[in-house]
Amino acid sequence: DDWNSDPRSWGGYVVVKLREGMIVPHHSFSGVDALKRVEKRLLPTTFRCAESAFPKWSDVRRHGPKDAPRYHLFVAEADPSALSVMMTRTLLGLKNVLSMDVADGQSGAGWVILKGAGCSPWKEERDRQTDDVQDDEPFWLHRVYQLGDPLCTAEIEVPLLWDAVEERIVSNDSWEIIRWLSELAATAAPGSVRISNTVEDVIGRKGGGDDDDDDG
């Protein structure tokens, strides 16, 4: 296959999920009764985080491997929940402290990023490739889930918040992530983020300096 072609031109595919760490057809789309019976016996793995356990501003400011941001978002413009997380990150001025990969589309192995992942530990794979676009290797989001929990039973969903230092999934719940981004911007050190005036009152940000101040 030509990984550099428009994903919209790709042929049909089977929707998949993870069952005990293995990629399997999604029973809701496969119509296979045997898979449905197996799914009923397996409890789905949850990747949700208690509000008190979400990273604080001091945690986010600590760099990850090779001075890259410690926390990384995996999103897709085609997914409404993930798109809302992308917009929140931009509006709240957090682009410099949270890195992000945008999936190019779906495939028979779930969401795919054609040019590779931009965070550790997978970024090293991309860095070893040549600058020739034809040599770029695709990256599948299921690898993040499998590293976060090798035996997980879960949908391969976006958005997903990844901790590159502890190599764990913080959350894949869009509302939890949006709420965390809002609180993160509200508690950021003055001048560290350039927050949009359109959401300034919504999250209850107090004080703040001149809008023309440089980012920290």
N, C-alpha and C positions, 0 to 999 in steps of 0.2 A: 504493500500500500504506500501511497505517497502522503507522508505525514504533513507535508507542507501545503497540501491542497485545502480548499475551503471545507471545514467540517460539515457544512450544510449540503455538500455534494456527496457525502459518504452514503453508502448503502444502509439497509436496515440492520438492526442489531438486536440482540436479546438483552432485556433489562436484567441486571444482576444485583446481588447483594452479598454480604459476607455471612457465612454460617460457620461458627467455630474457626474463624480465620481463613476459611476457604471460599473462593468465589463460586457462587452457585446461581442458577436462574432464579429470578424473583418469582415466588409462587403466585403472586397477585397478577402477574402478566404471563406466566408460563402455562397455566391451566393444568398443571400436573398435580393430580390429587395426592400422590405419594409425598411430594414436597410440602404440600399444605399440612399433611399430618405430622411431618417431622417438625415443621415450624411451630406447631402448637405445643410441642414438648420442650422447646428451647426458649428461655427467657432472653429478650433482647438486651444487649449490653448498653448501658446508659453512659453518655459522656456529658454529664451535667455537673456544674460546680456550685457549691454553696456560695451565697453572696459574700460571706465573710472570707472565703478562701480565694476569691479572685485576686489577681495581682494588683498591688497598689502602685501609685505613681513611682515610688522609689524603686520598685522591682522592674518596672518597664524601662526606666532610665538606665538600668544596668545592661550593658551590651552582651550579646551572645557570642558565639564563635566568630573569630576574625573580625571583631568590632561591628558585626551586623546586629540589627535589632533582635532582641531575645524572643519577642513574640511575633508570630506570623499568621496571617489570615489566608485561608484558601476559600475562594468565592467563585461565582459564575454569574455573568450578566443575564443568563437565560433563566436564572432562578430568582423569583421575586424576593424571597427572604434574604438570600445572599446579596442581592442588589441593594436592599435597604441597609445592610451592614456596610457595603462599599460607600454609599452616600453618607452615612453617619460618620465614617472615618474621615471623609473629605471635609464635610461641613464643620467638624469639630477640630480640624487642624492637626490631626494625628498621623499624617502620612509619613512624617520624618521619624516617628518612634515605633510605628508598626508597619512592617513590610507586608507585602501581599502578592499572591499569585492568582490570576484570573484564568479559570479553565476555558479551553477553547471549544469544548462540546462534550457530548456523551459518546460512549462507545460500548462495545460488548464487554468491556472490563470496567465500566463506570466512567466518571469524569476524567478527562485527560487534559494535560497541559503539554502542548506540542514541543515547546523548547526546554522542557525540564523544570524542576522545582527551584525556587530561588532562596531556599532556606536550608540550614543544616538539619540533618546530615546529608541531604541529597544534593545540595548545591555543589559539593565537591565533585560529584559525578559530572555535572554540567560544565564545571570549570575545566575538567580534564579533556573535554571535547574541543575540537578545533573551532576557529571562527567561521568556518564554512557552514552556512545555514543548513545545507543538505546533510550535514553530519549530526545535527541535533537529534537527540533521542527523546521520545515522548515520555511523560511521567504520569502515572495513574494514581488518583487520589486514594485508591484502596490500600496503597503502600503505607500511607500515613496511619490509617486505621489499624493495619496489621502490626506496625511498630508500636503504636500506642497500647494495643492489647492483641497479642498474637492469636488469641482464641476468641476474639469478639464475634458476636452475632449481631449484625447491625446493617442498617441502610448505609449506602455510601453517599453521604449527604454533604451539601454545603449550606451555610458557611461552616467553617471549622477553624477554631483558634488553637494554634500549636505553640508549645513551649520548646524552643530549640535548645535550651540548656539542659532541662530535665528530660527532654525527648518524650513528651507526653501530650495528650490531647487535653486542653483545658475545658473546652466546651464545643458542642456543635449545635447549640440551641440559639437561634437567631435573636430572640428577645433577650436572653441572658447576655449575649455579646453586646447588643445595642445599649442595654442598660449600663453595662460595665464601661463601654466607651464614653457614655455621657458622664458617668461619675469620675472617670479618669480625667476627662477634660476639665471638670469642675474643680478637681483637687490638684491640678497641675501647678507647678511653680510659675509665678507671674512671668510672662514673656516666653514661656516654653512652647506654647501652642498659639496659633493664630485662629481663634474661634470666630465663627460666622456670627454676625449680629442678629441674624434671623433666628438663631436657636439659643442665643445667650440667656434670655429670660426663661426659656423652657426648662433648662437644667439648673437654674438658680445660681448662676455664677455670680460671685460677689466681687466688687472692687475691680481690679484689673488696671492695666496701664493704657497708654495711648495706643490706638490701633496702628499707628505708624511705627511702633517699636519693632526692632529686628527680632526674628525668632532666636531663641536660646539654643 
